Amino acid sequence: MNFKLSATLAAIACAALPASAAVSDFTVNGRTISAATQEHYIQAAAAQGLQRSPELERSIREGLANQEVLVQEAERQKLTDDKDTALRLKEARDSILANEVIMKYLKANPVTESELKAAYDKEKASYGPSEYHVRHILVKTKAEANKVISRIKSGEDFGKVAKEVSIDEGTKANGGDLDWTSPSSMVPPFAEAMKSQKVGAVSASPVQSQFGFHVLQVIAKRPAELFPSYEHVKPEIRKQLTAQKRKAYIDSLVKKAVIK
């Protein structure tokens, strides 16, 4: 069995497994590799889905022995005195310590259920109570938009005009149809027009945004249905809140530090 030892693998060791009688201390040129060290890697392997077995234990032992032989040879060659090697060792040590202190903080200050629910409720409120099926025609100038409004008012089909003149390449082919959406997903001027416009009506005047001038029509309106359920987005919210806690913790330490 090929089993590669790595810092990442070591870091994820978790569920405790019963010690095997086959695992015991051994030495490499007189330097002890403890049973506890071997157990650490065995548990890490189990956390990745490998089943504990005599073969796995032998693989761990062999990998640790090979690694120790190389470490001792590096020490014999005084590689730790090399400037670049010493710098990389410091970088590795600093990275491990920095990650460990963050993990310790997050373990002591986990994201709570109430925090998760509050974040979800805030996003849901921001999403809004209604969704709109809307289509639009986007042009570069106000004069062009007014001409579009005149054409539609004179009886021309909205979708036909959209295909002819809209500069929104993502929707012109389907007559400017944006499908069902919420105001929160649109730029503010468009969102406000969407909410205030009567179903079926076409814009009385052009709506300006950073993209140009819009002529829109709200085809239908309904209570919000597309916002995902709490359980569906809970893992993503937890990830976001954990990142926020991590940043806040780092910021708090930096604020107290004397940096010149």
N, C-alpha and C positions, 0 to 999 in steps of 0.2 A: 504493500500500500504506500502510495506517495502522499505524504502529508507535510505541507510547508508550514513552518513556524513563522509567525509574524507578529509585529506589535499590535496590529489591528485585531488579530485573532485573540491575542492575550487580553486585550481590552474588553472584549465582549463576553468573557467568561461569566457565567451566571449560576444557573441552578446547580446546587450542590449534589454531587453524586457520591455514592458510598465508595470508600477507598477499596482498592483491590489488593489482595495479598501479594500480587505480582509486582506491585509498585513499591520500591524501596530506594533509599539513598544509594547513589553510586558515585564513583570519583573518576575524574579525568586528569591524569598527571597529578594526582593528590588533591585536586580541588573538588569539593563535594557539590553534586547536583542533588538537591533534596527531593524527597518524595512529594513534599508540598509543592515544589515547582512543577513537577511532572503532573500532579493533580490539577494544577491551575490550567495547564494546556489541554489536559484531557476534558475538563469541564468546558473549556472554550470550544473544543471540537464537538462536544455533545450539543452545545448551544447552536451550532451550525447544522445540526441534524445527523452527525455521524454517531453510530452506535458504539458504545464502549465494548472493547474486546481485547483479548491478549495481543492481537495484531496491531490495534491502535496504540496500545501501551508501548509496544516495541518500537513502533514508528516514532512516537513522541520521544522515547528514550534515545533513539538513534539521532533524531534531529537535534536534540539538546546536546548530545555528545559532539556531533559535528560542529555545531555552533561554538561550543566551548573550546574545541581544538583551534578553530579559527581565531577566536578572541585571544587565546593564549599566544598564538603565533603573531598576531598583531601587536600584542604587548611586548613580545620578544624583540620585534622589529622597531619598537618604540614609536609606533605610529601615532600614539596619543600625544607625542611631542610635536608632530607635524601641525603647522598652523591651520591649514585647511581642514584637516581631520578634527582638530580641537574645536574649530568653529562649528562644524557640522554636529559634533557631539553636544555642544552647548545649545545649538538650535533645537535638536531633538529633545534635550532635557527641558528646555524652556517651554516648548510646545506641549509636552506631556503635562508639565506642572500647570500650565495655563488652562489646559482642557480639564484637568482634574479638579481645580478649584472651582471652575464653572459648573461642572457636573455635581460637585458637592453642594453648591449653592442651590442649583435647580432641584436637587433631591430634597433639600430642606424647605424649599419654597416652590412646590409644584403648582401647576395651573389647576385651579379648583373647578368643580362642576358649576358653581355659581358664576365664576368668571367666564367660563365657556358659554353659559346660557345668556349672560348679559351681553357678551360680544355678538352672539347670534341675534338676539332681540334687537340690538342696535342696527345691525346690518339689514334685518328684515324691515325695520321701521324706515330706514333710508331707502330701501327698495320701493316702498310705497304700496298702497292698497289696491292699485289698479294697473292693468296692462292694456296696451293699445295695439291694434293691428293698423299699421300706418304705411303709407307709401309717399315718396317724395320725388321731386325733380330738382336737381342741383345745377345751377348755372353760375357763371362768373360775375355777372353784373346785375344791378337792380333793374336796369332797363330790360335785360333779357328775361328776368323773372316776371316783370309786369307783362311782357308780351306772352309769356307762358300762361299767366292767369287769364289774359284776354282770350287766348285760343281755347282754353278749357271752358270758360264761361260762354263762349260762342257755340259750344256743343262738341268740340273735339274730344276724343277719348284720352283720358289721363295717361293710361299706359302707353298709348301710341306716341303721345307727345314726349313722354319720358324716354322712350327708346330712341327718339330722333335727336333730342337736345341735351339730355342730362349728361353731366360730366362725371357722375358717380359710376365708375366702371363696375363696381360691385353689384349694383342694383338695376342699371338701365336696361339690361337684357330682359329682365322680368317685370318691366314696367314700373320700376322704382319701388317695388314691394320690399319693405323691411321686415315683414312678418310681425309676429307678436313681440312686443318689447315693453320695457318700463322706462319712465322718464329718467330714472337714475342712471340708465346706461347711455343716455344721450347728452350732448352738450347743452348747457343751460338754456340758450334761446330756443332751441328746437324742443327741448323738454317742456318749457312753459307754453309754447304754441300748441303742443300736443295735448296738454292738459286742458287748455282753455277752448280749444276748437270743438265745435259740435260734430258729432258722428255724421259722416257723409259729406260734410262741407269741405270745400277747397279754400286754402288760405286767401283771405281778402287782400292781404298785402304780403310782400316777400318777407321771409324770416332770414335775418343775416346771422352767420356764424363765421368762425375762422376759416371755414371751408369754402364760403361763397354765399350765394343766396338760394334759399330753399322755397319751394312751393310744395305744401304738403296736404295730404288728405287722410283723415282718420276714418278708416273703414269700419272699425268696430271697437268696442270697449268692454272689458270684463273684469271681475275681481281677480286679483293676482293668483296665478296658478304655477308659474314657472320657478318661483323661488324654492330652492332645495330644502328638504327637511333637515331638522336639527341633527339627527343621527347620521345623515349622509355627509354633512360638512363638518361634523365635530372633529374628526382627525386633522383636517386642514386648519381649523380654528385653533386647535391645540398647538399645532406647529407654529402658527403665527404668534400666538400669545407667548409661547416658550421663547421664541426669538426676541420678542419685546422685553421679556424678563431678563434674558441674557444681556441684551444691550443696555438696559437700565442698570444692571449690576456692574457692568464694566464701566459705564459712564460715572457711576457713583464712586468707584475706586479711583478713576482718573481725576475726578473733581477734588478728591482729598489728597492726591499725590502732589509732591513738589517737583514740577517738571520745568527745568531751566534750559 
